[in-house]
């Protein structure tokens, strides 16, 4: 049963990543947002298996962990900082 729960969670994580980008919640691009959301789902699934920490059902865990990962990983700010440093280095 855990096998189906894992892949169902991954599907929900991908949908949350896509929806977050589509609705303008993030500005990372579709693929990075989906990868970040899937990473959050995998990480929280492992935490649930190892320690038994949970918000409820597997689906609710997937949605909360994917949204949390998208909030916690600031790829837009990192990209902006990289582009600023490149611009500064070109001016010198």
C-alpha positions as CSV (number, residue, x, y, z in Angstrom):
1,X,0.0,0.0,0.0
2,X,2.9,2.3,0.7
3,X,4.0,2.0,-2.9
4,X,0.7,3.6,-4.2
5,X,0.7,6.2,-1.5
6,X,4.2,7.3,-2.5
7,X,3.4,7.7,-6.2
8,X,0.1,9.3,-5.4
9,X,1.9,11.8,-3.2
10,X,4.4,12.5,-6.0
11,X,1.5,13.2,-8.4
12,X,0.0,15.6,-6.0
13,X,3.4,17.3,-5.4
14,X,3.8,17.7,-9.2
15,X,0.3,19.3,-9.5
16,X,1.0,21.7,-6.6
17,X,4.3,22.7,-8.2
18,X,2.6,23.3,-11.6
19,X,-0.3,25.2,-10.0
20,X,2.0,27.4,-7.9
21,X,3.8,28.5,-11.0
22,X,0.7,28.8,-13.1
23,X,-1.1,31.0,-10.5
24,X,1.9,33.2,-10.1
25,X,2.8,32.1,-6.6
26,X,6.3,31.4,-7.7
27,X,8.4,32.7,-10.6
28,X,10.9,29.9,-10.9
29,X,9.7,28.3,-14.1
30,X,7.5,25.2,-14.4
31,X,10.2,22.6,-14.2
32,X,12.1,24.0,-11.3
33,X,8.9,24.5,-9.3
34,X,7.8,20.9,-10.0
35,X,11.2,19.6,-9.0
36,X,11.3,21.6,-5.8
37,X,7.8,20.5,-4.9
38,X,8.6,16.8,-5.6
39,X,11.7,17.1,-3.4
40,X,9.6,18.4,-0.5
41,X,7.2,15.5,-1.0
42,X,10.0,12.9,-1.0
43,X,11.6,14.5,2.0
44,X,8.4,14.6,4.1
45,X,7.5,11.0,3.0
46,X,10.8,9.8,4.3
47,X,10.2,11.7,7.6
48,X,6.8,10.2,7.9
49,X,8.1,6.7,7.4
50,X,11.1,7.1,9.7
51,X,9.5,9.1,12.6
52,X,5.8,8.8,12.1
53,X,5.3,12.6,11.9
54,X,2.2,13.4,9.9
55,X,-0.5,16.0,9.2
56,X,-3.1,13.4,8.4
57,X,-3.5,11.5,5.1
58,X,-0.8,11.0,2.5
59,X,-2.5,13.5,0.2
60,X,-2.6,16.3,2.8
61,X,1.0,15.6,3.7
62,X,2.0,15.9,0.0
63,X,0.2,19.2,-0.5
64,X,1.6,20.8,2.6
65,X,5.1,19.6,2.1
66,X,5.1,20.6,-1.6
67,X,3.9,24.1,-0.7
68,X,6.3,24.3,2.1
69,X,9.2,23.5,-0.1
70,X,8.2,26.1,-2.6
71,X,8.0,28.7,0.1
72,X,11.3,27.7,1.8
73,X,13.5,27.5,-1.3
74,X,14.1,31.0,-2.7
75,X,15.3,30.2,-6.2
76,X,13.9,33.5,-7.6
77,X,16.0,35.5,-5.1
78,X,19.1,33.4,-5.8
79,X,18.7,33.9,-9.6
80,X,18.3,37.6,-9.1
81,X,21.4,37.8,-6.9
82,X,23.4,35.8,-9.5
83,X,22.4,38.0,-12.3
84,X,23.3,41.1,-10.3
85,X,26.8,39.7,-9.5
86,X,27.4,38.9,-13.1
87,X,26.4,42.4,-14.1
88,X,28.8,43.9,-11.5
89,X,31.6,41.7,-12.6
90,X,31.2,42.8,-16.3
91,X,31.4,46.5,-15.3
92,X,34.8,46.1,-13.8
